[in-house]
Amino acid sequence: MPPTVSATPNFLIPNATFIVELVIFLVILGAIAKWIVPWVNEQLAARQEAIRQQFQEAEDARAKLQAAEAEYREQIAAARADAARQREEAHEQGQRIIADLRAQAQAEADRITKAAQAQIEAERARTVAALRAEVGTLAVELAGRIVGESLSDEARQRRVVERFLTDLESRDSGTSEHGGSDSKIPVGAE
């Protein structure tokens, strides 16, 4: 029998199935290139633009935040400086008020002291006058008893009283100067 040729297809020779598959592949590849790739590129470009805009917005927000922080710091510094200035003004005003009140208090104290001194001096003058009259009466009466005669003459009474008071005042000044010496006051009549 004659040798039979085996029906093994040669892989180097394309068959009809291969050509049909190749045509279908090219049609699908063309459809993908015509409709899908531009759409994907468009989506990628839109996505890239959105990302770029987000980065730009983030940069703008960061710049605004830094500007706001700088303005906030400036306002805080200005507020602190204003508060310090107001504290200093209040302190100075308080010192002025205190000085004014002290001056008023000192003037009032001086006025009260002067009034008190005048009142004391007037009271002293009244007391001295009253004591002179009473001491004069007592001195005339005592002198009359010691001397044994009546001092009814008013001029004589006045001289005796004046001499007695002068001696008494000189004794008071002498005791304060000499440490309290005991000197007797001579009481005599004319």
ChimeraX attribute file (.defattr): number of C-alpha atoms within 10 A of each C-alpha:
attribute: neighborCount
match mode: 1-to-1
recipient: residues
	/A:1	3
	/A:2	4
	/A:3	5
	/A:4	6
	/A:5	6
	/A:6	6
	/A:7	6
	/A:8	6
	/A:9	9
	/A:10	8
	/A:11	7
	/A:12	6
	/A:13	8
	/A:14	10
	/A:15	11
	/A:16	9
	/A:17	9
	/A:18	11
	/A:19	11
	/A:20	11
	/A:21	11
	/A:22	12
	/A:23	12
	/A:24	12
	/A:25	12
	/A:26	12
	/A:27	12
	/A:28	12
	/A:29	12
	/A:30	13
	/A:31	12
	/A:32	13
	/A:33	12
	/A:34	11
	/A:35	10
	/A:36	13
	/A:37	13
	/A:38	12
	/A:39	13
	/A:40	11
	/A:41	11
	/A:42	12
	/A:43	12
	/A:44	12
	/A:45	12
	/A:46	12
	/A:47	12
	/A:48	12
	/A:49	12
	/A:50	12
	/A:51	12
	/A:52	12
	/A:53	12
	/A:54	12
	/A:55	12
	/A:56	12
	/A:57	12
	/A:58	12
	/A:59	12
	/A:60	12
	/A:61	12
	/A:62	12
	/A:63	12
	/A:64	12
	/A:65	12
	/A:66	12
	/A:67	12
	/A:68	12
	/A:69	12
	/A:70	12
	/A:71	12
	/A:72	12
	/A:73	12
	/A:74	12
	/A:75	12
	/A:76	12
	/A:77	12
	/A:78	12
	/A:79	12
	/A:80	12
	/A:81	12
	/A:82	12
	/A:83	12
	/A:84	12
	/A:85	12
	/A:86	12
	/A:87	12
	/A:88	12
	/A:89	12
	/A:90	12
	/A:91	12
	/A:92	12
	/A:93	12
	/A:94	12
	/A:95	12
	/A:96	12
	/A:97	12
	/A:98	12
	/A:99	12
	/A:100	12
	/A:101	12
	/A:102	12
	/A:103	12
	/A:104	12
	/A:105	12
	/A:106	12
	/A:107	12
	/A:108	12
	/A:109	12
	/A:110	12
	/A:111	12
	/A:112	12
	/A:113	12
	/A:114	12
	/A:115	12
	/A:116	12
	/A:117	12
	/A:118	12
	/A:119	12
	/A:120	12
	/A:121	12
	/A:122	12
	/A:123	12
	/A:124	12
	/A:125	12
	/A:126	12
	/A:127	12
	/A:128	13
	/A:129	12
	/A:130	12
	/A:131	12
	/A:132	17
	/A:133	13
	/A:134	12
	/A:135	17
	/A:136	20
	/A:137	15
	/A:138	13
	/A:139	19
	/A:140	24
	/A:141	17
	/A:142	14
	/A:143	20
	/A:144	17
	/A:145	12
	/A:146	13
	/A:147	14
	/A:148	9
	/A:149	11
	/A:150	13
	/A:151	19
	/A:152	11
	/A:153	8
	/A:154	9
	/A:155	10
	/A:156	14
	/A:157	22
	/A:158	15
	/A:159	15
	/A:160	21
	/A:161	22
	/A:162	14
	/A:163	16
	/A:164	21
	/A:165	17
	/A:166	12
	/A:167	16
	/A:168	14
	/A:169	12
	/A:170	13
	/A:171	19
	/A:172	14
	/A:173	13
	/A:174	15
	/A:175	14
	/A:176	11
	/A:177	10
	/A:178	11
	/A:179	9
	/A:180	12
	/A:181	12
	/A:182	10
	/A:183	9
	/A:184	9
	/A:185	13
	/A:186	9
	/A:187	16
	/A:188	12
	/A:189	15
	/A:190	8
